[in-house]
Amino acid sequence: GQNIDQPTEMTATEGAIVQINCTYQTSGFNGLFWYQQHAGEAPTFLSYNVLDGLEEKGRFSSFLSRSKGYSYLLLKELQMKDSASYLCAVMDSNYQLIWGAGTKLIIKP
Amino acid sequence: DTAVSQTPKYLVTQMGNDKSIKCEQNLGHDTMYWYKQDSKKFLKIMFSYNNKELIINETVPNRFSPKSPDKAHLNLHINSLELGDSAVYFCASSQETTSGIPNTGELFFGEGSRLTVL
């Protein structure tokens, strides 16, 4: 079956750096996505990786290793507003998105 | 202007009732989706419509019926509601290529409709 694994919850301190990992096993691969979802709100797109390596976008970076079935989302200079769930999703060979359950990130002052 | 809007945002109803959730997108996208997010926060795709044609129909009960009058609207009708139907239902849209392959797969979500079945 298809599977996306990411930690359920992480805690970090304001101003620090946090890395949220995601491992996947899917039938085919057409890209990996990270979405941010604040409590009670809709998910919003953060990043898309289809080639190996690091994609940087401001304070957020996303890394992909297709051979390892692994990705991480790196958040720098954490702010209180970064408290949210971070969802990893993989597009399989049928171009369907397979979603992880999300990692709830708690930022403490 | 809200890009993807869905109504109602909150819906509380009794078991056995029939209810509908409406969704509209003004992004000019070709594909629209309905997702269900349960208490465990998994996002599960239910339906996808590309240019008014159903292209995904995951194993959801046939009590759920999507209706797409045009490519800017995708409504969800639910018959004989059950307790397990309680969840947040998200509508989303994306821009696909003419062959149905998404450009980046970026989805634009509506704000969600929280359905509570008592």
Interface residues (C-beta under 8 A of the other chain):
Chain A: N30 G31 F33 Y35 G40 E41 A42 P43 T44 F45 Y48 S85 L87 A89 M91 Y95 Q96 L97 W99 A101 G102
Chain B: K40 K41 F42 L43 K44 I45 I56 F90 G100 I101 P102 T104 G105 E106 L107 F108 F109 G110 E111 G112
